[in-house]
Amino acid sequence: MKSKIVIISVIAIILIVLLSTILCLSQFHFDFSQDYRSIEGYENIVFKDSWSGQCFRLCTWGLIKTENDTEFEDHRNPDESSYEYRLLSEKTDAEMWQVDQIVSSPDGKYILYVERVYLGTGVTDDDDVYFKVYSIEDGTSTTIYSGYRQFLLVDWK
C-alpha cells in the first residue's frame, strides 16, 4: 500500500514539475492548435513582446521563450499600397482596418498578418488577436496562434 502511495506521489510531482516548466517557458502564451505545422518555414517565425523585448517561437503548446533577436524588424502600420496588403484585402475575409502587421515569408509563398478584433466592451485594448498566414499558392488562411490581448510583434526570418 505504501509503495502505491509513493508511486502516485512521484507521478504527481513529475506532472507538477512538467506543468511548471511549460508555464515558465511559455509565460502563459498557450494555444494547442497544430495548424501552424502545415506552413513551410513556420519555425522561423518570431514573436516579440514589445514591452519586455522577449522573443518567442511556436511550439506544441503555444509559444516558448527563445533567444532575443537583435535583428528583429518591426512590421507595424503596413503600407496600404504594397502588394501584400492589396492581396490580403482582395483574397481574405480580413477587415483590413484591423490588420496591424504584415510580413512576407522569406520564400515569398506566404504572408503573415496580425488581425486585432475589438470585442466592443468599451475597454481599451479589449481585443482578440489572431496571427494568420495566407498561402499565396492555394489561397488559404491559417491561424497559427491567437489569444486575448496577445499584443506581440512578428517577424519571419
C-alpha positions as CSV (number, residue, x, y, z in Angstrom):
1,M,0.0,0.0,0.0
2,K,2.8,2.4,0.9
3,S,4.5,1.7,-2.4
4,K,1.4,2.7,-4.3
5,I,1.2,6.0,-2.4
6,V,4.9,6.6,-3.1
7,I,4.4,5.9,-6.9
8,I,1.4,8.1,-7.1
9,S,3.2,10.9,-5.2
10,V,6.2,10.6,-7.5
11,I,4.0,10.7,-10.6
12,A,2.1,13.8,-9.2
13,I,5.4,15.6,-8.5
14,I,6.7,14.8,-12.0
15,L,3.5,16.1,-13.6
16,I,3.7,19.3,-11.4
17,V,7.3,19.9,-12.4
18,L,6.5,19.3,-16.1
19,L,3.5,21.7,-16.0
20,S,5.5,24.3,-14.1
21,T,8.3,24.1,-16.7
22,I,5.8,24.5,-19.5
23,L,4.2,27.5,-17.8
24,C,7.6,29.1,-17.1
25,L,8.9,28.6,-20.6
26,S,5.8,29.8,-22.4
27,Q,4.9,32.7,-20.0
28,F,1.3,31.6,-20.4
29,H,1.2,32.0,-24.2
30,F,-1.0,28.9,-24.7
31,D,-2.5,27.6,-27.9
32,F,-2.7,23.9,-28.5
33,S,-3.7,24.1,-32.2
34,Q,-1.2,22.4,-34.5
35,D,-2.4,24.1,-37.7
36,Y,0.8,26.0,-38.0
37,R,2.7,22.8,-38.9
38,S,1.2,23.0,-42.4
39,I,3.2,26.2,-43.1
40,E,6.6,25.8,-44.6
41,G,9.2,27.6,-42.5
42,Y,7.0,28.2,-39.5
43,E,9.9,27.5,-37.2
44,N,11.4,30.8,-38.4
45,I,8.5,33.0,-37.3
46,V,9.5,35.1,-34.3
47,F,7.1,36.7,-31.9
48,K,8.3,39.6,-29.7
49,D,6.8,41.2,-26.6
50,S,7.4,44.9,-27.3
51,W,7.4,45.8,-23.6
52,S,10.0,43.3,-22.4
53,G,11.8,42.6,-25.6
54,Q,11.4,38.8,-25.0
55,C,11.1,36.7,-28.2
56,F,9.1,33.6,-28.6
57,R,8.6,30.8,-31.2
58,L,5.8,28.4,-32.0
59,C,5.8,25.1,-30.1
60,T,3.4,22.3,-29.4
61,W,1.5,24.1,-26.6
62,G,1.7,27.7,-28.0
63,L,4.7,29.9,-27.7
64,I,8.0,29.2,-26.0
65,K,10.7,31.7,-25.0
66,T,13.7,31.9,-27.3
67,E,16.8,33.9,-27.6
68,N,16.2,37.6,-28.1
69,D,16.6,38.6,-31.7
70,T,18.6,41.8,-32.1
71,E,17.8,42.0,-35.9
72,F,14.0,41.9,-35.3
73,E,12.2,44.0,-37.8
74,D,9.1,45.9,-36.8
75,H,6.2,45.4,-39.4
76,R,3.5,47.6,-37.8
77,N,1.5,50.0,-39.8
78,P,1.6,48.2,-43.1
79,D,1.9,50.1,-46.4
80,E,-1.5,50.1,-48.0
81,S,-0.1,50.3,-51.5
82,S,2.1,47.2,-51.0
83,Y,1.4,44.0,-53.0
84,E,0.9,42.0,-49.8
85,Y,-1.7,44.5,-48.4
86,R,-3.7,44.6,-51.6
87,L,-3.6,40.8,-51.9
88,L,-4.9,40.3,-48.4
89,S,-7.6,42.8,-48.9
90,E,-8.8,41.1,-52.1
91,K,-8.3,37.5,-51.2
92,T,-9.1,37.1,-47.5
93,D,-12.0,37.9,-45.3
94,A,-9.8,40.1,-43.0
95,E,-11.1,43.5,-42.1
96,M,-8.0,45.4,-43.3
97,W,-8.5,48.2,-40.7
98,Q,-7.9,45.6,-38.1
99,V,-4.7,44.3,-39.7
100,D,-1.8,46.0,-38.0
101,Q,1.2,43.9,-39.1
102,I,2.1,42.2,-42.5
103,V,5.2,40.2,-43.1
104,S,6.2,38.2,-46.2
105,S,7.8,34.8,-45.8
106,P,11.4,34.7,-46.9
107,D,10.5,32.4,-49.9
108,G,7.6,34.6,-50.9
109,K,5.0,31.8,-50.7
110,Y,3.2,33.2,-47.6
111,I,2.0,36.4,-46.0
112,L,1.9,36.5,-42.2
113,Y,-0.5,39.1,-40.8
114,V,-1.9,40.1,-37.4
115,E,-5.5,40.9,-37.1
116,R,-6.9,42.5,-33.9
117,V,-10.6,42.1,-33.4
118,Y,-12.1,44.5,-30.9
119,L,-14.6,42.9,-28.7
120,G,-16.7,46.0,-28.2
121,T,-16.8,46.1,-24.4
122,G,-15.8,49.7,-24.1
123,V,-12.5,48.8,-22.5
124,T,-9.3,50.0,-24.2
125,D,-7.2,47.2,-25.9
126,D,-10.0,44.7,-25.4
127,D,-9.0,42.6,-28.5
128,D,-8.7,39.1,-29.6
129,V,-5.5,38.9,-31.6
130,Y,-5.1,36.4,-34.5
131,F,-1.8,35.6,-36.1
132,K,-2.6,34.2,-39.5
133,V,-0.7,33.0,-42.5
134,Y,-2.1,33.4,-46.0
135,S,-0.8,31.0,-48.6
136,I,-0.4,32.7,-52.0
137,E,-0.2,29.4,-53.8
138,D,-3.5,27.9,-52.6
139,G,-5.4,31.0,-51.3
140,T,-6.0,29.7,-47.8
141,S,-5.5,31.5,-44.5
142,T,-4.3,29.5,-41.4
143,T,-4.4,30.9,-37.9
144,I,-1.1,29.9,-36.4
145,Y,-1.7,31.5,-33.0
146,S,-4.4,33.5,-31.2
147,G,-5.2,34.9,-27.9
148,Y,-6.9,37.6,-25.9
149,R,-4.8,40.7,-25.6
150,Q,-1.7,38.9,-27.1
151,F,-0.2,42.1,-28.5
152,L,3.0,40.6,-29.9
153,L,5.2,41.8,-32.8
154,V,6.0,39.3,-35.5
155,D,8.9,38.8,-37.9
156,W,9.7,36.0,-40.3
157,K,13.4,35.2,-40.7
